[in-house]
Amino acid sequence: MKRILIVDDEPNVMRVLKLMLERAGHQVRTAADGLAGLEMARAEAPDVLITDIQMPRMDGRELVRTLHAEAPQRGFDIYVMTSMTEREEREWVRRIPRVAFLEKPVSPRQLVACLARGLDDGNEGAGHVGS
C-alpha cells in the first residue's frame, strides 16, 4: 500500500482517481490546488504525488520545482498529468529526478500499473509515461 497525494482542481478527476487507487489498496489524500498540495506534501511526505499542471494559486510546475528545491533527494515519485503536447512544455521535467508525465485523459488502470512499476531513481527525470 502506498500513500498517495493527488493534487488537481477538477473534482471529477480527483474522485475517479481516488476511487481507483483506493480499490487498488492505496491510501489516498487530495488537495484542490498546488499550494494546498505543497503544504500536504511537506506535512505528510507521501510515497507518490500525482499533480495536474494547470491549477489556481500554484501550478503543478511550481509545485514540483518547489518540492525539488526543498528536498532534491526526496523519497517519493511525482507524476505530472497534462494534456499539453508541446515538447518545450515537457522539457523542464527531464532535469528533475523521479518525475514523469502522464497524458490526459489519464487511464486509472494505466496509473495503477505505473505506480506498481515506480520510477527510476537516476539523475534524469523519467520523462513520459505512455498512454
N, CA, C and O atoms as a printed pandas DataFrame, in Angstrom:
     atom_number atom_name residue_name chain_id  residue_number  x_coord  y_coord  z_coord
0              1         N          MET        A               1    0.847   -1.192    0.000
1              2        CA          MET        A               1    0.000    0.000    0.000
2              3         C          MET        A               1    0.885    1.245    0.000
3              4         O          MET        A               1    1.807    1.375    0.805
4              5         N          LYS        A               2    0.583    2.144   -0.912
5              6        CA          LYS        A               2    1.308    3.407   -0.981
6              7         C          LYS        A               2    0.415    4.536   -0.481
7              8         O          LYS        A               2   -0.807    4.498   -0.625
8              9         N          ARG        A               3    1.057    5.542    0.111
9             10        CA          ARG        A               3    0.351    6.764    0.495
10            11         C          ARG        A               3    0.482    7.732   -0.673
11            12         O          ARG        A               3    1.583    8.144   -1.037
12            13         N          ILE        A               4   -0.659    8.087   -1.253
13            14        CA          ILE        A               4   -0.676    8.881   -2.480
14            15         C          ILE        A               4   -1.384   10.202   -2.239
15            16         O          ILE        A               4   -2.436   10.251   -1.602
16            17         N          LEU        A               5   -0.796   11.270   -2.756
17            18        CA          LEU        A               5   -1.403   12.596   -2.712
18            19         C          LEU        A               5   -1.739   13.000   -4.143
19            20         O          LEU        A               5   -0.857   13.064   -5.000
20            21         N          ILE        A               6   -3.022   13.273   -4.399
21            22        CA          ILE        A               6   -3.473   13.752   -5.706
22            23         C          ILE        A               6   -3.763   15.239   -5.583
23            24         O          ILE        A               6   -4.507   15.660   -4.697
24            25         N          VAL        A               7   -3.168   16.046   -6.482
25            26        CA          VAL        A               7   -3.375   17.493   -6.480
26            27         C          VAL        A               7   -3.975   17.872   -7.828
27            28         O          VAL        A               7   -3.310   17.797   -8.861
28            29         N          ASP        A               8   -5.233   18.279   -7.801
29            30        CA          ASP        A               8   -5.936   18.629   -9.039
30            31         C          ASP        A               8   -7.130   19.499   -8.675
31            32         O          ASP        A               8   -7.781   19.284   -7.653
32            33         N          ASP        A               9   -7.410   20.490   -9.527
33            34        CA          ASP        A               9   -8.541   21.373   -9.251
34            35         C          ASP        A               9   -9.833   20.891   -9.896
35            36         O          ASP        A               9  -10.856   21.569   -9.801
36            37         N          GLU        A              10   -9.807   19.734  -10.549
37            38        CA          GLU        A              10  -11.013   19.167  -11.152
38            39         C          GLU        A              10  -11.553   18.071  -10.228
39            40         O          GLU        A              10  -10.974   16.988  -10.152
40            41         N          PRO        A              11  -12.661   18.346   -9.523
41            42        CA          PRO        A              11  -13.195   17.373   -8.558
42            43         C          PRO        A              11  -13.505   16.008   -9.165
43            44         O          PRO        A              11  -13.295   14.985   -8.512
44            45         N          ASN        A              12  -14.000   15.972  -10.398
45            46        CA          ASN        A              12  -14.327   14.683  -11.008
46            47         C          ASN        A              12  -13.083   13.845  -11.271
47            48         O          ASN        A              12  -13.099   12.630  -11.073
48            49         N          VAL        A              13  -12.019   14.479  -11.709
49            50        CA          VAL        A              13  -10.763   13.767  -11.939
50            51         C          VAL        A              13  -10.260   13.195  -10.619
51            52         O          VAL        A              13   -9.891   12.023  -10.545
52            53         N          MET        A              14  -10.245   14.022   -9.583
53            54        CA          MET        A              14   -9.779   13.553   -8.270
54            55         C          MET        A              14  -10.629   12.398   -7.763
55            56         O          MET        A              14  -10.100   11.415   -7.243
56            57         N          ARG        A              15  -11.924   12.511   -7.909
57            58        CA          ARG        A              15  -12.840   11.485   -7.396
58            59         C          ARG        A              15  -12.576   10.133   -8.080
59            60         O          ARG        A              15  -12.479    9.107   -7.408
60            61         N          VAL        A              16  -12.461   10.136   -9.409
61            62        CA          VAL        A              16  -12.241    8.890  -10.150
62            63         C          VAL        A              16  -10.890    8.279   -9.796
63            64         O          VAL        A              16  -10.804    7.084   -9.513
64            65         N          LEU        A              17   -9.838    9.091   -9.812
65            66        CA          LEU        A              17   -8.513    8.571   -9.489
66            67         C          LEU        A              17   -8.447    8.058   -8.050
67            68         O          LEU        A              17   -7.871    7.003   -7.784
68            69         N          LYS        A              18   -9.032    8.802   -7.143
69            70        CA          LYS        A              18   -9.032    8.400   -5.726
70            71         C          LYS        A              18   -9.729    7.050   -5.555
71            72         O          LYS        A              18   -9.213    6.165   -4.873
72            73         N          LEU        A              19  -10.887    6.896   -6.168
73            74        CA          LEU        A              19  -11.648    5.653   -6.062
74            75         C          LEU        A              19  -10.846    4.468   -6.611
75            76         O          LEU        A              19  -10.754    3.427   -5.960
76            77         N          MET        A              20  -10.264    4.625   -7.813
77            78        CA          MET        A              20   -9.497    3.536   -8.413
78            79         C          MET        A              20   -8.258    3.186   -7.586
79            80         O          MET        A              20   -7.939    2.011   -7.403
80            81         N          LEU        A              21   -7.569    4.200   -7.093
81            82        CA          LEU        A              21   -6.362    3.937   -6.312
82            83         C          LEU        A              21   -6.694    3.301   -4.967
83            84         O          LEU        A              21   -5.955    2.440   -4.489
84            85         N          GLU        A              22   -7.789    3.716   -4.358
85            86        CA          GLU        A              22   -8.209    3.080   -3.101
86            87         C          GLU        A              22   -8.616    1.637   -3.346
87            88         O          GLU        A              22   -8.306    0.766   -2.533
88            89         N          ARG        A              23   -9.298    1.369   -4.441
89            90        CA          ARG        A              23   -9.661   -0.013   -4.784
90            91         C          ARG        A              23   -8.430   -0.880   -5.000
91            92         O          ARG        A              23   -8.462   -2.089   -4.767
92            93         N          ALA        A              24   -7.335   -0.250   -5.451
93            94        CA          ALA        A              24   -6.076   -0.975   -5.659
94            95         C          ALA        A              24   -5.304   -1.137   -4.347
95            96         O          ALA        A              24   -4.215   -1.710   -4.335
96            97         N          GLY        A              25   -5.867   -0.632   -3.244
97            98        CA          GLY        A              25   -5.268   -0.834   -1.931
98            99         C          GLY        A              25   -4.422    0.303   -1.400
99           100         O          GLY        A              25   -3.744    0.145   -0.385
100          101         N          HIS        A              26   -4.448    1.450   -2.068
101          102        CA          HIS        A              26   -3.634    2.579   -1.631
102          103         C          HIS        A              26   -4.417    3.519   -0.719
103          104         O          HIS        A              26   -5.646    3.569   -0.757
104          105         N          GLN        A              27   -3.683    4.253    0.093
105          106        CA          GLN        A              27   -4.263    5.293    0.937
106          107         C          GLN        A              27   -4.129    6.604    0.160
107          108         O          GLN        A              27   -3.022    6.976   -0.231
108          109         N          VAL        A              28   -5.237    7.306   -0.068
109          110        CA          VAL        A              28   -5.222    8.476   -0.941
110          111         C          VAL        A              28   -5.736    9.722   -0.219
111          112         O          VAL        A              28   -6.774    9.703    0.442
112          113         N          ARG        A              29   -4.971   10.802   -0.371
113          114        CA          ARG        A              29   -5.387   12.125    0.110
114          115         C          ARG        A              29   -5.458   13.027   -1.109
115          116         O          ARG        A              29   -4.825   12.748   -2.127
116          117         N          THR        A              30   -6.225   14.106   -1.014
117          118        CA          THR        A              30   -6.374   15.009   -2.145
118          119         C          THR        A              30   -6.211   16.465   -1.715
119          120         O          THR        A              30   -6.453   16.833   -0.566
120          121         N          ALA        A              31   -5.788   17.281   -2.691
121          122        CA          ALA        A              31   -5.692   18.727   -2.496
122          123         C          ALA        A              31   -6.191   19.379   -3.779
123          124         O          ALA        A              31   -5.943   18.875   -4.874
124          125         N          ALA        A              32   -6.900   20.508   -3.643
125          126        CA          ALA        A              32   -7.567   21.135   -4.778
126          127         C          ALA        A              32   -6.719   22.166   -5.518
127          128         O          ALA        A              32   -7.170   22.712   -6.525
128          129         N          ASP        A              33   -5.507   22.447   -5.047
129          130        CA          ASP        A              33   -4.623   23.367   -5.763
130          131         C          ASP        A              33   -3.184   23.115   -5.326
131          132         O          ASP        A              33   -2.933   22.397   -4.358
132          133         N          GLY        A              34   -2.256   23.709   -6.045
133          134        CA          GLY        A              34   -0.849   23.470   -5.791
134          135         C          GLY        A              34   -0.365   23.901   -4.424
135          136         O          GLY        A              34    0.470   23.228   -3.820
136          137         N          LEU        A              35   -0.879   25.015   -3.929
137          138        CA          LEU        A              35   -0.439   25.493   -2.622
138          139         C          LEU        A              35   -0.879   24.541   -1.506
139          140         O          LEU        A              35   -0.094   24.225   -0.612
140          141         N          ALA        A              36   -2.125   24.087   -1.559
141          142        CA          ALA        A              36   -2.600   23.110   -0.578
142          143         C          ALA        A              36   -1.823   21.797   -0.721
143          144         O          ALA        A              36   -1.499   21.149    0.274
144          145         N          GLY        A              37   -1.530   21.415   -1.965
145          146        CA          GLY        A              37   -0.748   20.207   -2.203
146          147         C          GLY        A              37    0.654   20.310   -1.636
147          148         O          GLY        A              37    1.167   19.343   -1.072
148          149         N          LEU        A              38    1.283   21.474   -1.780
149          150        CA          LEU        A              38    2.619   21.697   -1.230
150          151         C          LEU        A              38    2.604   21.538    0.285
151          152         O          LEU        A              38    3.465   20.865    0.850
152          153         N          GLU        A              39    1.634   22.150    0.935
153          154        CA          GLU        A              39    1.528   22.049    2.396
154          155         C          GLU        A              39    1.330   20.601    2.834
155          156         O          GLU        A              39    1.940   20.156    3.806
156          157         N          MET        A              40    0.474   19.863    2.114
157          158        CA          MET        A              40    0.229   18.456    2.473
158          159         C          MET        A              40    1.464   17.599    2.225
159          160         O          MET        A              40    1.791   16.732    3.035
160          161         N          ALA        A              41    2.155   17.838    1.106
161          162        CA          ALA        A              41    3.357   17.053    0.801
162          163         C          ALA        A              41    4.440   17.294    1.851
163          164         O          ALA        A              41    5.137   16.364    2.256
164          165         N          ARG        A              42    4.576   18.542    2.286
165          166        CA          ARG        A              42    5.553   18.855    3.333
166          167         C          ARG        A              42    5.200   18.165    4.644
167          168         O          ARG        A              42    6.073   17.622    5.320
168          169         N          ALA        A              43    3.934   18.186    4.997
169          170        CA          ALA        A              43    3.493   17.652    6.287
170          171         C          ALA        A              43    3.431   16.119    6.308
171          172         O          ALA        A              43    3.708   15.498    7.335
172          173         N          GLU        A              44    3.070   15.517    5.179
173          174        CA          GLU        A              44    2.780   14.079    5.187
174          175         C          GLU        A              44    3.785   13.214    4.447
175          176         O          GLU        A              44    3.758   11.993    4.603
176          177         N          ALA        A              45    4.665   13.793    3.651
177          178        CA          ALA        A              45    5.653   13.035    2.882
178          179         C          ALA        A              45    5.043   11.784    2.256
179          180         O          ALA        A              45    5.291   10.672    2.723
180          181         N          PRO        A              46    4.250   11.961    1.205
181          182        CA          PRO        A              46    3.608   10.795    0.578
182          183         C          PRO        A              46    4.639    9.912   -0.137
183          184         O          PRO        A              46    5.782   10.319   -0.346
184          185         N          ASP        A              47    4.219    8.708   -0.503
185          186        CA          ASP        A              47    5.063    7.834   -1.312
186          187         C          ASP        A              47    5.022    8.261   -2.776
187          188         O          ASP        A              47    5.988    8.079   -3.518
188          189         N          VAL        A              48    3.886    8.832   -3.179
189          190        CA          VAL        A              48    3.665    9.259   -4.563
190          191         C          VAL        A              48    2.847   10.542   -4.564
191          192         O          VAL        A              48    1.891   10.687   -3.802
192          193         N          LEU        A              49    3.240   11.468   -5.432
193          194        CA          LEU        A              49    2.470   12.694   -5.666
194          195         C          LEU        A              49    2.009   12.672   -7.115
195          196         O          LEU        A              49    2.814   12.462   -8.022
196          197         N          ILE        A              50    0.719   12.887   -7.334
197          198        CA          ILE        A              50    0.153   12.981   -8.675
198          199         C          ILE        A              50   -0.441   14.373   -8.782
199          200         O          ILE        A              50   -1.318   14.736   -7.998
200          201         N          THR        A              51    0.034   15.164   -9.757
201          202        CA          THR        A              51   -0.426   16.539   -9.843
202          203         C          THR        A              51   -0.777   16.945  -11.262
203          204         O          THR        A              51   -0.160   16.495  -12.227
204          205         N          ASP        A              52   -1.766   17.792  -11.366
205          206        CA          ASP        A              52   -2.100   18.439  -12.626
206          207         C          ASP        A              52   -1.120   19.590  -12.811
207          208         O          ASP        A              52   -0.442   19.979  -11.860
208          209         N          ILE        A              53   -1.035   20.139  -14.015
209          210        CA          ILE        A              53   -0.186   21.308  -14.233
210          211         C          ILE        A              53   -0.979   22.586  -14.029
211          212         O          ILE        A              53   -0.561   23.455  -13.264
212          213         N          GLN        A              54   -2.110   22.717  -14.697
213          214        CA          GLN        A              54   -2.854   23.969  -14.655
214          215         C          GLN        A              54   -3.833   23.969  -13.478
215          216         O          GLN        A              54   -4.853   23.280  -13.490
216          217         N          MET        A              55   -3.484   24.770  -12.453
217          218        CA          MET        A              55   -4.306   24.882  -11.254
218          219         C          MET        A              55   -4.200   26.301  -10.706
219          220         O          MET        A              55   -3.260   27.028  -11.028
220          221         N          PRO        A              56   -5.158   26.689   -9.884
221          222        CA          PRO        A              56   -5.082   28.017   -9.263
222          223         C          PRO        A              56   -4.056   28.045   -8.123
223          224         O          PRO        A              56   -3.607   27.006   -7.637
224          225         N          ARG        A              57   -3.710   29.246   -7.722
225          226        CA          ARG        A              57   -2.811   29.548   -6.609
226          227         C          ARG        A              57   -1.376   29.115   -6.816
227          228         O          ARG        A              57   -0.467   29.914   -6.590
228          229         N          MET        A              58   -1.133   27.883   -7.235
229          230        CA          MET        A              58    0.215   27.414   -7.572
230          231         C          MET        A              58    0.036   26.301   -8.595
231          232         O          MET        A              58   -0.669   25.325   -8.339
232          233         N          ASP        A              59    0.674   26.447   -9.756
233          234        CA          ASP        A              59    0.502   25.399  -10.766
234          235         C          ASP        A              59    1.415   24.209  -10.463
235          236         O          ASP        A              59    2.263   24.270   -9.572
236          237         N          GLY        A              60    1.228   23.138  -11.212
237          238        CA          GLY        A              60    1.974   21.911  -10.980
238          239         C          GLY        A              60    3.474   22.046  -11.197
239          240         O          GLY        A              60    4.268   21.408  -10.506
240          241         N          ARG        A              61    3.864   22.888  -12.170
241          242        CA          ARG        A              61    5.292   23.111  -12.410
242          243         C          ARG        A              61    5.956   23.691  -11.162
243          244         O          ARG        A              61    6.997   23.217  -10.709
244          245         N          GLU        A              62    5.324   24.720  -10.630
245          246        CA          GLU        A              62    5.881   25.381   -9.442
246          247         C          GLU        A              62    5.858   24.439   -8.237
247          248         O          GLU        A              62    6.786   24.454   -7.428
248          249         N          LEU        A              63    4.834   23.638   -8.109
249          250        CA          LEU        A              63    4.759   22.658   -7.025
250          251         C          LEU        A              63    5.940   21.695   -7.099
251          252         O          LEU        A              63    6.626   21.469   -6.102
252          253         N          VAL        A              64    6.176   21.130   -8.278
253          254        CA          VAL        A              64    7.273   20.173   -8.456
254          255         C          VAL        A              64    8.622   20.845   -8.228
255          256         O          VAL        A              64    9.478   20.300   -7.532
256          257         N          ARG        A              65    8.812   22.016   -8.808
257          258        CA          ARG        A              65   10.093   22.722   -8.646
258          259         C          ARG        A              65   10.359   23.078   -7.178
259          260         O          ARG        A              65   11.486   22.960   -6.697
260          261         N          THR        A              66    9.315   23.513   -6.481
261          262        CA          THR        A              66    9.480   23.870   -5.068
262          263         C          THR        A              66    9.848   22.649   -4.237
263          264         O          THR        A              66   10.760   22.709   -3.413
264          265         N          LEU        A              67    9.144   21.546   -4.449
265          266        CA          LEU        A              67    9.455   20.326   -3.696
266          267         C          LEU        A              67   10.870   19.852   -3.997
267          268         O          LEU        A              67   11.585   19.414   -3.095
268          269         N          HIS        A              68   11.274   19.936   -5.245
269          270        CA          HIS        A              68   12.633   19.505   -5.607
270          271         C          HIS        A              68   13.691   20.430   -4.988
271          272         O          HIS        A              68   14.728   19.964   -4.514
272          273         N          ALA        A              69   13.423   21.734   -4.996
273          274        CA          ALA        A              69   14.380   22.694   -4.418
274          275         C          ALA        A              69   14.520   22.470   -2.911
275          276         O          ALA        A              69   15.619   22.567   -2.365
276          277         N          GLU        A              70   13.421   22.174   -2.254
277          278        CA          GLU        A              70   13.450   21.969   -0.800
278          279         C          GLU        A              70   14.108   20.648   -0.413
279          280         O          GLU        A              70   14.787   20.563    0.611
280          281         N          ALA        A              71   13.906   19.626   -1.231
281          282        CA          ALA        A              71   14.437   18.299   -0.910
282          283         C          ALA        A              71   14.805   17.573   -2.198
283          284         O          ALA        A              71   14.039   16.736   -2.675
284          285         N          PRO        A              72   15.973   17.885   -2.767
285          286        CA          PRO        A              72   16.356   17.284   -4.042
286          287         C          PRO        A              72   16.405   15.755   -3.998
287          288         O          PRO        A              72   16.238   15.105   -5.029
288          289         N          GLN        A              73   16.625   15.191   -2.847
289          290        CA          GLN        A              73   16.683   13.738   -2.704
290          291         C          GLN        A              73   15.403   13.185   -2.074
291          292         O          GLN        A              73   15.428   12.176   -1.370
292          293         N          ARG        A              74   14.283   13.869   -2.342
293          294        CA          ARG        A              74   13.008   13.452   -1.758
294          295         C          ARG        A              74   12.771   11.965   -1.985
295          296         O          ARG        A              74   13.289   11.395   -2.945
296          297         N          GLY        A              75   12.017   11.350   -1.136
297          298        CA          GLY        A              75   11.803    9.914   -1.214
298          299         C          GLY        A              75   10.533    9.504   -1.910
299          300         O          GLY        A              75   10.026    8.415   -1.642
300          301         N          PHE        A              76    9.988   10.328   -2.800
301          302        CA          PHE        A              76    8.753    9.915   -3.465
302          303         C          PHE        A              76    8.747   10.291   -4.940
303          304         O          PHE        A              76    9.383   11.254   -5.369
304          305         N          ASP        A              77    7.991    9.481   -5.706
305          306        CA          ASP        A              77    7.830    9.721   -7.138
306          307         C          ASP        A              77    6.764   10.782   -7.368
307          308         O          ASP        A              77    5.844   10.944   -6.566
308          309         N          ILE        A              78    6.904   11.504   -8.484
309          310        CA          ILE        A              78    5.921   12.519   -8.864
310          311         C          ILE        A              78    5.473   12.240  -10.293
311          312         O          ILE        A              78    6.291   12.058  -11.195
312          313         N          TYR        A              79    4.165   12.212  -10.475
313          314        CA          TYR        A              79    3.564   12.076  -11.798
314          315         C          TYR        A              79    2.823   13.375  -12.093
315          316         O          TYR        A              79    1.996   13.822  -11.298
316          317         N          VAL        A              80    3.129   13.980  -13.251
317          318        CA          VAL        A              80    2.506   15.231  -13.663
318          319         C          VAL        A              80    1.510   14.917  -14.774
319          320         O          VAL        A              80    1.890   14.433  -15.841
320          321         N          MET        A              81    0.239   15.194  -14.518
321          322        CA          MET        A              81   -0.799   14.947  -15.515
322          323         C          MET        A              81   -0.940   16.179  -16.408
323          324         O          MET        A              81   -1.036   17.305  -15.920
324          325         N          THR        A              82   -0.949   15.950  -17.714
325          326        CA          THR        A              82   -1.086   17.075  -18.624
326          327         C          THR        A              82   -1.688   16.656  -19.956
327          328         O          THR        A              82   -1.522   15.522  -20.405
328          329         N          SER        A              83   -2.381   17.584  -20.569
329          330        CA          SER        A              83   -2.860   17.377  -21.930
330          331         C          SER        A              83   -1.990   18.171  -22.898
331          332         O          SER        A              83   -2.226   18.141  -24.105
332          333         N          MET        A              84   -0.991   18.878  -22.384
333          334        CA          MET        A              84   -0.093   19.674  -23.214
334          335         C          MET        A              84    0.843   18.747  -23.973
335          336         O          MET        A              84    1.442   17.841  -23.394
336          337         N          THR        A              85    0.963   18.984  -25.269
337          338        CA          THR        A              85    1.764   18.087  -26.086
338          339         C          THR        A              85    3.054   18.718  -26.596
339          340         O          THR        A              85    3.893   18.014  -27.160
340          341         N          GLU        A              86    3.234   20.008  -26.416
341          342        CA          GLU        A              86    4.436   20.664  -26.914
342          343         C          GLU        A              86    5.664   20.144  -26.179
343          344         O          GLU        A              86    5.681   20.052  -24.951
344          345         N          ARG        A              87    6.687   19.807  -26.952
345          346        CA          ARG        A              87    7.908   19.263  -26.366
346          347         C          ARG        A              87    8.537   20.231  -25.368
347          348         O          ARG        A              87    8.988   19.826  -24.297
348          349         N          GLU        A              88    8.563   21.526  -25.732
349          350        CA          GLU        A              88    9.174   22.513  -24.838
350          351         C          GLU        A              88    8.446   22.553  -23.489
351          352         O          GLU        A              88    9.049   22.798  -22.445
352          353         N          GLU        A              89    7.149   22.307  -23.544
353          354        CA          GLU        A              89    6.359   22.337  -22.318
354          355         C          GLU        A              89    6.761   21.206  -21.377
355          356         O          GLU        A              89    6.581   21.308  -20.164
356          357         N          ARG        A              90    7.296   20.149  -21.929
357          358        CA          ARG        A              90    7.643   18.976  -21.127
358          359         C          ARG        A              90    9.127   18.891  -20.773
359          360         O          ARG        A              90    9.501   18.079  -19.927
360          361         N          GLU        A              91    9.967   19.690  -21.382
361          362        CA          GLU        A              91   11.414   19.586  -21.199
362          363         C          GLU        A              91   11.868   19.840  -19.757
363          364         O          GLU        A              91   12.842   19.235  -19.309
364          365         N          TRP        A              92   11.199   20.702  -19.042
365          366        CA          TRP        A              92   11.648   21.039  -17.686
366          367         C          TRP        A              92   11.716   19.820  -16.775
367          368         O          TRP        A              92   12.514   19.800  -15.839
368          369         N          VAL        A              93   10.909   18.820  -17.026
369          370        CA          VAL        A              93   10.863   17.663  -16.138
370          371         C          VAL        A              93   12.115   16.786  -16.258
371          372         O          VAL        A              93   12.451   16.067  -15.316
372          373         N          ARG        A              94   12.793   16.833  -17.376
373          374        CA          ARG        A              94   13.957   15.963  -17.592
374          375         C          ARG        A              94   15.105   16.255  -16.623
375          376         O          ARG        A              94   15.972   15.408  -16.413
376          377         N          ARG        A              95   15.110   17.431  -16.047
377          378        CA          ARG        A              95   16.181   17.790  -15.117
378          379         C          ARG        A              95   15.851   17.430  -13.660
379          380         O          ARG        A              95   16.669   17.641  -12.764
380          381         N          ILE        A              96   14.673   16.897  -13.436
381          382        CA          ILE        A              96   14.246   16.606  -12.064
382          383         C          ILE        A              96   14.084   15.093  -11.898
383          384         O          ILE        A              96   13.293   14.481  -12.616
384          385         N          PRO        A              97   14.815   14.480  -10.968
385          386        CA          PRO        A              97   14.709   13.035  -10.759
386          387         C          PRO        A              97   13.323   12.608  -10.286
387          388         O          PRO        A              97   12.627   13.333   -9.576
388          389         N          ARG        A              98   12.959   11.422  -10.703
389          390        CA          ARG        A              98   11.739   10.751  -10.244
390          391         C          ARG        A              98   10.467   11.544  -10.540
391          392         O          ARG        A              98    9.559   11.615   -9.711
392          393         N          VAL        A              99   10.417   12.138  -11.735
393          394        CA          VAL        A              99    9.218   12.846  -12.199
394          395         C          VAL        A              99    8.883   12.328  -13.594
395          396         O          VAL        A              99    9.774   12.166  -14.428
396          397         N          ALA        A             100    7.606   12.069  -13.848
397          398        CA          ALA        A             100    7.169   11.616  -15.171
398          399         C          ALA        A             100    5.849   12.276  -15.528
399          400         O          ALA        A             100    5.070   12.667  -14.658
400          401         N          PHE        A             101    5.616   12.390  -16.829
401          402        CA          PHE        A             101    4.344   12.915  -17.318
402          403         C          PHE        A             101    3.369   11.776  -17.547
403          404         O          PHE        A             101    3.750   10.692  -17.988
404          405         N          LEU        A             102    2.112   12.035  -17.245
405          406        CA          LEU        A             102    1.005   11.155  -17.605
406          407         C          LEU        A             102    0.112   11.941  -18.547
407          408         O          LEU        A             102   -0.298   13.058  -18.235
408          409         N          GLU        A             103   -0.185   11.364  -19.685
409          410        CA          GLU        A             103   -1.006   12.016  -20.696
410          411         C          GLU        A             103   -2.468   12.023  -20.266
411          412         O          GLU        A             103   -3.011   10.987  -19.884
412          413         N          LYS        A             104   -3.110   13.201  -20.329
413          414        CA          LYS        A             104   -4.543   13.289  -20.051
414          415         C          LYS        A             104   -5.313   13.001  -21.323
415          416         O          LYS        A             104   -4.868   13.401  -22.398
416          417         N          PRO        A             105   -6.430   12.337  -21.251
417          418        CA          PRO        A             105   -7.021   11.829  -20.016
418          419         C          PRO        A             105   -6.253   10.608  -19.503
419          420         O          PRO        A             105   -5.850    9.735  -20.271
420          421         N          VAL        A             106   -6.068   10.576  -18.199
421          422        CA          VAL        A             106   -5.315    9.507  -17.560
422          423         C          VAL        A             106   -6.218    8.301  -17.361
423          424         O          VAL        A             106   -7.310    8.408  -16.801
424          425         N          SER        A             107   -5.752    7.168  -17.821
425          426        CA          SER        A             107   -6.469    5.922  -17.590
426          427         C          SER        A             107   -6.164    5.459  -16.163
427          428         O          SER        A             107   -4.998    5.267  -15.818
428          429         N          PRO        A             108   -7.184    5.278  -15.334
429          430        CA          PRO        A             108   -6.914    4.811  -13.972
430          431         C          PRO        A             108   -6.151    3.483  -13.937
431          432         O          PRO        A             108   -5.306    3.279  -13.065
432          433         N          ARG        A             109   -6.441    2.584  -14.876
433          434        CA          ARG        A             109   -5.712    1.304  -14.922
434          435         C          ARG        A             109   -4.242    1.530  -15.246
435          436         O          ARG        A             109   -3.363    0.900  -14.658
436          437         N          GLN        A             110   -3.981    2.443  -16.196
437          438        CA          GLN        A             110   -2.599    2.773  -16.551
438          439         C          GLN        A             110   -1.884    3.348  -15.333
439          440         O          GLN        A             110   -0.731    3.010  -15.064
440          441         N          LEU        A             111   -2.565    4.209  -14.610
441          442        CA          LEU        A             111   -1.967    4.830  -13.437
442          443         C          LEU        A             111   -1.622    3.784  -12.383
443          444         O          LEU        A             111   -0.534    3.828  -11.810
444          445         N          VAL        A             112   -2.521    2.854  -12.121
445          446        CA          VAL        A             112   -2.257    1.789  -11.143
446          447         C          VAL        A             112   -1.036    0.982  -11.579
447          448         O          VAL        A             112   -0.193    0.632  -10.752
448          449         N          ALA        A             113   -0.940    0.688  -12.871
449          450        CA          ALA        A             113    0.211   -0.065  -13.390
450          451         C          ALA        A             113    1.506    0.740  -13.234
451          452         O          ALA        A             113    2.538    0.185  -12.858
452          453         N          CYS        A             114    1.456    2.038  -13.520
453          454        CA          CYS        A             114    2.636    2.898  -13.367
454          455         C          CYS        A             114    3.107    2.928  -11.922
455          456         O          CYS        A             114    4.305    2.861  -11.647
456          457         N          LEU        A             115    2.168    3.027  -11.013
457          458        CA          LEU        A             115    2.532    3.077   -9.596
458          459         C          LEU        A             115    3.170    1.772   -9.149
459          460         O          LEU        A             115    4.073    1.772   -8.313
460          461         N          ALA        A             116    2.708    0.673   -9.698
461          462        CA          ALA        A             116    3.289   -0.628   -9.335
462          463         C          ALA        A             116    4.736   -0.730   -9.804
463          464         O          ALA        A             116    5.567   -1.332   -9.123
464          465         N          ARG        A             117    5.047   -0.143  -10.968
465          466        CA          ARG        A             117    6.415   -0.183  -11.505
466          467         C          ARG        A             117    7.326    0.817  -10.810
467          468         O          ARG        A             117    8.498    0.525  -10.571
468          469         N          GLY        A             118    6.800    1.990  -10.485
469          470        CA          GLY        A             118    7.613    3.049   -9.899
470          471         C          GLY        A             118    8.485    3.718  -10.942
471          472         O          GLY        A             118    8.491    3.313  -12.104
472          473         N          LEU        A             119    9.221    4.737  -10.537
473          474        CA          LEU        A             119   10.088    5.492  -11.430
474          475         C          LEU        A             119   11.542    5.221  -11.113
475          476         O          LEU        A             119   11.894    4.880   -9.983
476          477         N          ASP        A             120   12.375    5.375  -12.114
477          478        CA          ASP        A             120   13.819    5.220  -11.968
478          479         C          ASP        A             120   14.353    6.332  -11.071
479          480         O          ASP        A             120   13.940    7.484  -11.204
480          481         N          ASP        A             121   15.242    6.008  -10.181
481          482        CA          ASP        A             121   15.821    6.995   -9.265
482          483         C          ASP        A             121   17.142    7.552   -9.799
483          484         O          ASP        A             121   18.018    7.933   -9.022
484          485         N          GLY        A             122   17.283    7.598  -11.135
485          486        CA          GLY        A             122   18.514    8.097  -11.749
486          487         C          GLY        A             122   18.621    9.609  -11.675
487          488         O          GLY        A             122   17.817   10.265  -11.013
488          489         N          ASN        A             123   19.608   10.154  -12.351
489          490        CA          ASN        A             123   19.842   11.591  -12.316
490          491         C          ASN        A             123   18.949   12.380  -13.231
491          492         O          ASN        A             123   18.825   13.594  -13.072
492          493         N          GLU        A             124   18.311   11.716  -14.202
493          494        CA          GLU        A             124   17.449   12.451  -15.124
494          495         C          GLU        A             124   16.002   12.135  -14.796
495          496         O          GLU        A             124   15.683   11.084  -14.241
496          497         N          GLY        A             125   15.131   13.077  -15.157
497          498        CA          GLY        A             125   13.706   12.853  -14.971
498          499         C          GLY        A             125   13.262   11.646  -15.769
499          500         O          GLY        A             125   13.898   11.283  -16.758
500          501         N          ALA        A             126   12.193   11.032  -15.353
501          502        CA          ALA        A             126   11.725    9.818  -16.001
502          503         C          ALA        A             126   11.048   10.098  -17.330
503          504         O          ALA        A             126   10.883    9.192  -18.146
504          505         N          GLY        A             127   10.652   11.356  -17.555
505          506        CA          GLY        A             127   10.056   11.708  -18.841
506          507         C          GLY        A             127    8.592   11.344  -18.944
507          508         O          GLY        A             127    7.816   11.579  -18.018
508          509         N          HIS        A             128    8.215   10.766  -20.080
509          510        CA          HIS        A             128    6.810   10.500  -20.397
510          511         C          HIS        A             128    6.462    9.058  -20.074
511          512         O          HIS        A             128    7.227    8.145  -20.386
512          513         N          VAL        A             129    5.323    8.854  -19.456
513          514        CA          VAL        A             129    4.791    7.522  -19.242
514          515         C          VAL        A             129    3.677    7.356  -20.262
515          516         O          VAL        A             129    2.688    8.088  -20.221
516          517         N          GLY        A             130    3.823    6.415  -21.163
517          518        CA          GLY        A             130    2.918    6.275  -22.308
518          519         C          GLY        A             130    1.477    6.024  -21.963
519          520         O          GLY        A             130    1.136    5.607  -20.856
520          521         N          SER        A             131    0.627    6.294  -22.955
521          522        CA          SER        A             131   -0.815    6.076  -22.819
522          523         C          SER        A             131   -1.153    4.660  -23.151
523          524         O          SER        A             131   -2.321    4.276  -23.096
